[in-house]
Amino acid sequence: QVQLVESGGELVQAGGSLRLSCAASGGTISGYAMGWFRQAPGKEREFVAAISWATRNTDYAESVKGRFTISRDNAKNTVYLQMNSLKPEDTAVYYCAARSLRYSRRANEYNYWGQGTQVTVSS
């Protein structure tokens, strides 16, 4: 089975930067769109960013547009999320996901999920 593993989450101060990684193993995700979602305590899981497989078309939530950048290295089966100008409201568990069709903003349309990595932004 395809497995996704996120890494890179840690405690940072407001205004700082982090780079999250999501590595796929156990099977290929060739042709899949990839997405990042996040969930804070007491809140529902929300869309952050997504990227298509071949054309690398991207989509971002308004709350992170201009600050976050999603990218992928298909040869390594890895997707990244570069996060700049971090704010306390960015604090959440960040999950990566894979979808066999075009990218989507809806979490329930993704096929595979990682376990998440904690990002905490202090003021």
Protein Blocks (a to p, Z undefined) as FASTA:
>chain_A
ZZdddehiacddehiacddddddehiacehiacddddddehiacddfbdcdfklopacdd
fklgojaccdddfklopacdddehiafklgccddddddfbdcdfbfklpfbdcebjaddd
dZZ
